[in-house]
Amino acid sequence: MAFNGFAPDFVHRSIPAPDLTIEQVVEVGVTFAHEALKAHVNAFSEIRRTDR
């Protein structure tokens, strides 16, 4: 059964990244999380502005 449209094995997928350090992988993950939050806040702000 899918969770919010994601494949059930979503968190188990991985790709090889032999040239990256753990620190680089964590930095990319944090960057993507911040960008996703900013996009969410911006989208939510747009919805709230049009609801008035």
C-alpha positions in Angstrom: 0.0 0.0 0.0 1.4 3.4 -0.9 2.0 6.1 1.6 1.0 9.6 0.4 1.6 8.5 -3.2 5.1 7.2 -2.5 6.1 3.7 -3.3 6.1 1.5 -0.2 9.8 0.7 -0.6 10.7 4.4 -1.0 12.9 4.7 2.1 14.8 1.6 1.2 16.1 2.7 -2.2 19.7 3.7 -2.5 22.2 4.6 -5.2 25.9 4.0 -5.1 27.9 7.2 -4.4 31.5 6.0 -4.0 33.0 9.5 -4.5 31.0 11.2 -1.8 31.9 11.4 1.9 29.2 10.9 4.6 29.5 14.6 5.3 28.7 15.5 1.7 25.7 13.2 1.6 24.4 14.7 4.9 25.0 18.2 3.5 23.0 17.4 0.3 20.2 15.9 2.4 20.0 18.9 4.7 20.1 21.3 1.7 17.2 19.4 0.0 15.2 19.3 3.2 15.6 23.1 3.6 14.7 23.8 0.0 11.6 21.5 0.3 10.5 23.4 3.4 11.0 26.7 1.7 9.0 25.6 -1.3 6.2 24.3 1.0 6.1 27.6 2.9 6.1 29.6 -0.3 3.3 27.5 -1.8 1.2 27.6 1.5 1.7 31.4 1.6 0.4 31.8 -1.9 -2.7 29.7 -1.1 -3.3 31.8 2.0 -3.0 35.0 0.1 -5.5 33.9 -2.5 -8.0 32.7 0.1 -8.5 36.2 1.5 
